[in-house]
Amino acid sequence: MNTSHQRRILILLALSGFLFLTQNSVRAQENESTQNHAALWKDLEGEWIRYGGNYFQTKKITRGRLVFEGWTQMGEFRFRKTATLDLVNSGGITFFRESENLVEQADGRQVESTEIYQAPLKIVDDVFWEVSRGIFVDSNQEPRVTANRRTSDAGEALLIAARSGNQARVEELLTQGVDVDHRSDNSYTALGYAAGCGHLKLVEFLLEQGAGINQRARFRKTPLAVALEGGHMDVISYLVDSGADLQARVWHGGGMVNGAVWWGHPVVTKYFLSTGLKANDASPQNGWTPLHTAVFRMLNGPQAKRARFTECAKLLLAAGADRNATNNNGVSPLSLYREAKGKDAPFLK
């Protein structure tokens, strides 16, 4: 056997050995990935919740299936998405991938989509971390990290029970040692949710249990500031009579009158004005008055509520609101209105 032939045999043997090792390595990686996915599915299954601006979202996960729902912070339905859910590996990172989406809107419309959404995930200390670049795979949005927690977590369960007005469950959780002022990331307190959803008896009970009546939460809102969204006058007046701070301001500097106007509650607006709060109460941050808010919402708010924003504006004007007061950008309620309606348009007609 000549040297050249020997060399070819050695090369073939080496190549065969490399291919054998590579195939076994791939099989080992596949088996490891399958085992890891099985463990991850076990950790993922269940219901998770996270909070954002004026919403919270839940993910109900079973192996291969997702039900993703969105609600306002006060528990009003926004959407429901059902999707096929897969776990995939790429570059040593595990992603969950949603496909075959069916989205149900708040108005009952249903939309099917073939778009694929995927995001890296990791579960650490029973927190489901998700890194998102937006809705779809090819999105170029900046990464956003969100933390999802189990709805069975005692603190999360307290907020859920308060929102639904389940006093028996609230009592049970407090007995177990849950902090009455517990907050999740971006959530309000149990007292805030009970107040915003109009559960007066639960509000009374939580205050008896030592809930902070002026405890700050999301957007630096106190429970009274949260209560404005629901517009429940019995709860609002009870909080005020119990010592809620009427002078409290939220993150953008708006006060209680501004909040009542933003949510379109004329009765609440009138009530706050009767307590001595001023119609021209401007935010120290931006100079925005309640009348600015009323006009903005008249022009841009939900169509079904625009008559209520107009009523709020008229109440403010009757209480001495200045239609020519300028904010930090030199914009007045009158100029804001006429920019949309025409420079000679009569104000609020």
C-alpha positions in Angstrom: 0.0 0.0 0.0 1.6 3.2 -1.1 1.8 6.3 1.0 -0.8 8.2 -1.0 -3.4 5.5 -0.5 -2.6 5.3 3.2 -3.2 9.0 3.5 -6.5 8.8 1.8 -7.7 6.0 4.1 -6.6 8.0 7.2 -8.5 11.0 5.9 -11.6 8.9 5.2 -11.4 7.4 8.7 -11.0 10.8 10.3 -13.9 12.2 8.3 -16.1 9.3 9.3 -15.2 9.8 12.9 -16.0 13.5 12.7 -19.3 12.8 11.1 -20.1 10.2 13.7 -19.2 12.6 16.5 -21.2 15.4 14.9 -24.3 13.3 14.4 -24.1 12.1 18.0 -23.5 15.7 19.2 -26.6 16.9 17.3 -28.7 14.0 18.7 -27.4 14.9 22.2 -28.3 18.5 21.7 -31.7 17.6 20.4 -32.3 15.3 23.3 -31.1 17.9 25.8 -33.4 20.5 24.1 -36.4 18.2 24.3 -35.7 17.6 28.0 -35.3 21.3 28.6 -38.5 22.1 26.8 -40.4 19.5 28.7 -39.2 21.1 32.0 -39.9 24.6 30.7 -43.5 23.6 29.6 -44.1 22.3 33.2 -42.9 25.7 34.6 -44.9 27.7 32.1 -48.2 26.1 32.5 -50.7 28.1 34.5 -52.0 31.7 34.5 -49.7 34.7 34.6 -50.5 38.4 35.0 -48.7 41.7 34.4 -49.6 45.4 34.7 -49.0 48.3 32.4 -50.3 51.9 31.9 -54.0 51.7 32.1 -54.2 47.9 31.6 -53.3 44.5 32.9 -52.8 41.4 30.8 -53.1 37.7 31.6 -51.5 34.7 29.8 -53.2 31.3 30.3 -50.7 28.7 29.1 -51.2 25.0 28.5 -48.7 22.9 26.5 -49.0 24.1 22.9 -51.8 26.7 23.6 -52.0 30.3 24.8 -55.0 32.4 25.8 -53.8 36.0 26.1 -56.2 38.6 27.5 -56.1 42.4 28.0 -58.2 44.4 30.5 -58.3 47.9 31.7 -56.9 48.5 35.2 -60.5 48.5 36.5 -61.2 45.1 34.9 -63.0 46.1 31.6 -62.4 43.6 28.8 -60.2 44.9 25.9 -59.2 41.8 23.8 -58.6 38.1 23.9 -56.1 36.3 21.7 -55.9 32.5 21.3 -52.8 31.1 19.6 -50.7 28.0 19.0 -47.7 28.2 21.3 -44.3 26.6 20.6 -40.9 26.7 22.2 -37.9 27.0 19.9 -34.2 27.4 20.3 -32.0 29.8 18.5 -28.4 30.7 19.3 -28.6 29.0 22.7 -31.7 31.0 23.6 -35.2 29.7 24.1 -38.0 31.6 22.5 -41.8 31.1 22.8 -43.5 31.5 19.5 -47.2 32.4 18.9 -48.8 31.5 15.6 -52.3 30.9 14.2 -53.7 33.8 16.1 -57.4 34.6 16.6 -58.1 37.9 18.3 -61.5 38.9 19.8 -61.9 42.6 20.2 -64.0 44.3 22.9 -66.8 45.1 20.3 -67.1 41.4 19.5 -65.2 41.4 16.2 -62.8 38.5 15.6 -59.7 38.8 13.5 -57.5 35.9 12.3 -53.8 36.5 11.7 -51.0 34.4 10.2 -48.3 36.7 11.7 -45.9 35.2 14.1 -44.8 36.7 17.4 -41.9 35.4 19.3 -39.8 36.5 22.3 -37.0 35.1 24.5 -38.2 33.9 27.9 -36.8 32.9 31.2 -38.4 31.8 34.4 -36.5 32.8 37.5 -38.0 32.5 41.1 -41.4 31.9 39.6 -41.3 35.1 37.5 -41.8 34.6 33.8 -39.5 37.2 32.1 -40.3 38.1 28.5 -38.1 40.2 26.2 -40.1 41.7 23.4 -39.2 43.8 20.3 -42.9 44.3 19.4 -45.7 42.3 18.1 -44.1 40.4 15.3 -40.8 38.5 14.6 -39.4 41.1 12.3 -40.2 44.1 14.5 -37.4 46.6 15.0 -38.7 48.2 18.2 -36.4 48.6 21.1 -36.4 45.6 23.4 -38.8 45.7 26.3 -38.6 43.5 29.3 -41.8 42.5 31.1 -42.3 40.4 34.2 -45.3 38.1 34.4 -46.3 36.7 37.8 -48.6 33.8 38.7 -52.2 34.9 39.5 -52.0 32.3 42.3 -49.2 34.4 44.0 -50.7 35.7 47.2 -50.0 39.4 46.5 -51.4 39.1 42.9 -54.4 37.3 44.3 -55.1 40.1 46.7 -55.3 42.7 43.8 -57.5 40.4 41.8 -59.9 39.8 44.7 -60.0 43.6 45.4 -60.8 44.4 41.8 -63.7 41.9 41.8 -65.0 42.9 45.2 -64.4 39.5 46.7 -64.2 40.5 50.4 -64.0 36.9 51.7 -60.9 36.2 49.6 -59.4 39.5 50.6 -59.9 38.7 54.3 -58.4 35.2 53.8 -55.3 36.6 52.1 -54.8 39.3 54.8 -55.1 36.6 57.4 -52.3 34.7 55.6 -50.1 37.7 56.1 -50.3 39.5 52.7 -49.5 43.2 53.1 -52.7 45.2 52.8 -50.8 47.8 50.7 -49.2 45.2 48.4 -48.4 46.4 44.9 -47.2 44.6 41.9 -45.0 46.2 39.2 -47.2 49.0 37.6 -50.3 48.1 39.7 -52.4 50.1 42.2 -53.1 48.9 45.7 -56.0 46.8 46.8 -57.7 49.9 48.2 -57.2 51.7 44.9 -58.8 48.8 42.9 -61.7 48.4 45.3 -62.3 52.2 45.1 -62.0 52.4 41.4 -64.4 49.5 40.9 -67.0 50.9 43.3 -66.8 48.3 46.1 -67.7 50.6 49.0 -67.9 47.9 51.7 -64.5 46.5 50.7 -63.1 50.0 50.8 -64.4 50.4 54.4 -63.0 47.0 55.3 -59.5 47.7 53.8 -59.3 51.0 55.7 -60.2 49.2 58.9 -57.3 46.9 58.2 -54.9 49.8 58.0 -54.7 50.3 54.2 -52.9 53.5 53.4 -55.5 56.0 52.3 -52.9 58.2 50.6 -50.5 55.3 49.6 -48.9 56.2 46.2 -48.8 53.6 43.4 -48.7 53.5 39.6 -48.3 57.1 38.2 -48.0 58.3 41.8 -51.8 57.8 42.2 -53.4 57.7 45.6 -56.5 55.5 46.0 -58.6 58.6 45.6 -56.9 59.4 42.3 -57.6 55.8 41.2 -61.2 56.1 42.3 -61.8 59.0 39.8 -61.7 56.5 36.9 -64.7 54.6 38.1 -66.6 57.8 39.1 -68.4 56.2 42.0 -69.5 59.1 44.1 -70.3 57.1 47.2 -66.7 55.7 47.3 -65.1 59.1 46.5 -67.0 61.0 49.2 -66.3 58.3 51.7 -62.5 58.4 51.0 -62.6 62.2 51.3 -64.5 62.0 54.6 -62.0 59.4 55.8 -59.0 61.7 55.2 -58.0 61.3 51.6 -55.7 64.1 50.5 -57.6 66.4 48.2 -54.4 68.2 47.3 -52.5 65.1 46.0 -51.1 65.4 42.5 -50.2 62.5 40.1 -47.0 62.1 38.1 -47.8 64.9 35.5 -48.9 67.3 38.2 -52.6 67.1 37.7 -54.9 67.3 40.7 -58.3 65.8 41.6 -60.4 68.2 39.4 -58.2 67.4 36.4 -58.6 63.7 37.1 -62.4 63.9 37.3 -62.5 65.8 34.0 -60.1 63.4 32.2 -62.4 60.5 33.0 -65.5 62.5 32.0 -67.4 62.6 35.3 -69.3 65.9 35.6 -70.9 64.9 38.9 -67.5 64.2 40.4 -66.1 67.4 38.9 -68.9 69.4 40.5 -68.3 67.7 43.8 -64.6 68.5 43.9 -65.2 72.1 43.0 -67.7 72.3 45.9 -64.9 71.2 48.3 -63.0 74.4 47.4 -60.6 72.9 44.8 -60.0 75.5 42.1 -61.2 75.4 38.5 -57.9 77.0 37.4 -55.7 74.5 39.2 -52.8 74.2 36.8 -50.2 71.5 36.9 -46.8 72.8 38.2 -45.1 70.6 35.6 -46.7 71.8 32.4 -49.3 74.6 33.2 -52.1 72.4 32.0 -55.5 73.4 33.7 -58.6 71.2 34.0 -60.2 73.3 31.2 -57.2 72.4 28.9 -58.0 68.7 29.7 -61.8 69.2 29.1 -61.2 70.8 25.7 -58.6 68.2 24.7 -60.9 65.4 25.6 -63.9 67.0 23.9 -61.8 67.0 20.7 -59.9 63.8 21.0 -61.6 61.6 23.7 -63.9 58.6 23.1 -66.8 59.7 20.9 -69.4 58.3 23.2 -68.1 60.4 26.1 -67.6 63.8 24.4 -70.9 65.2 25.7 -69.7 64.5 29.2 -66.4 66.3 28.6 -68.3 69.3 27.3 -70.4 69.3 30.4 -67.3 69.2 32.5 -66.0 72.2 30.6 -69.2 74.2 31.2 -69.0 73.4 34.9 -65.4 74.7 35.0 -66.3 77.9 33.2 -69.2 78.5 35.6 -66.7 78.1 38.4 -64.4 80.7 37.0 -62.0 78.7 34.7 -60.0 80.9 32.4 -60.3 80.0 28.8 -57.3 82.2 28.0 -54.9 80.6 30.6 -51.8 79.5 28.8 -49.8 76.3 29.6 -46.0 76.1 29.4 -46.2 75.9 25.6 -48.3 79.0 25.3 -51.5 77.1 24.4 -54.8 78.2 26.0 -58.1 76.2 26.1 -59.5 78.7 23.6 -56.6 78.4 21.2 -56.7 74.6 21.5 -60.4 74.6 20.6 -60.1 77.1 17.7 -57.1 75.3 16.2 -59.5 72.4 15.7 -62.8 74.2 15.0 -61.6 77.4 13.2 -60.1 80.6 14.4 -63.5 82.4 14.7 -65.4 79.5 16.2 -67.5 80.4 19.2 -66.1 78.7 22.3 -67.8 75.4 23.2 -70.7 75.9 20.8 
